[in-house]
């Protein structure tokens, strides 16, 4: 009897999912969490972690920011140009830039996050080797660039060529995956604020990356954090910088619209 | 490249206590971990750190794998005169590091 009942229920579920996806397709502005209720991940950490992030000396992420500043001013590649040679003082030229990323690169038409943008400048303008994904240098220069957007409101463009990336990112976000059969939304939209063992589930906001995560004992990118989530639900681990993660990064940035940049964040 | 940050007050009065902070970017690899194919990762922690205030040794720390990665040390010194607070440290790999900060003492 119970088994028979399961079929119509499953059908209803599938129907509901279809309605949901149709509703999203029709109204792009549909937000699961109202803009006024968005909270940075900081709101879900402990007081000790908040204090560590707020102290610009104790915040371990500032070690990477400082290293990033040196990279910014050091000539690299066969062009022997530094980042500063073209962009000048990052404090003014990079102010608020990271808050607008990921964005479509006008030249290639591809979706770039800050890491991809930096590496495109490395190989294009500086004629230098690209930084390896998740390398200390890439984390450092990313931390330095994102640091200049502290306090800047996140706001990305999802029109034009970005649209298809956004839609794919959103589909990824709401798709259940892995052995746990969970989507990003299962935790970060339906259950934020509740406990998952000792952790308080956050809204999964991206406004403070790269972060110094105490569990990692080092800095990590948003993609590394996303991989940790994929690992948690026992899903396939997508490579850092993969198109899927870039798309979901764009969706996350849209979802975080108006949140203030906090890089470098500190998390448990 | 930027391996440490040092903080001393911008100015202190002679005879006063002042706080010194140093944050060091170092993985402090414990030697207890293995890589993704199961091979042990060699221990590489900061073994010894020395702080000199105007040439005189002010602090010596024997460090070990019990320290967190990217350690932050803070301690107090008595202001005896303007000059510098200089740090030197060495890790298991034998790499030596040095970083210093200038100090201005008034009066």
Interface residues (C-beta under 8 A of the other chain):
Chain A: X57 X58 X60 X62 X63 X64 X66 X67 X69 X70 X71 X140 X212 X217 X218
Chain B: X1 X2 X4 X5 X7 X21 X23 X24 X25 X27 X28 X68 X69 X70 X72
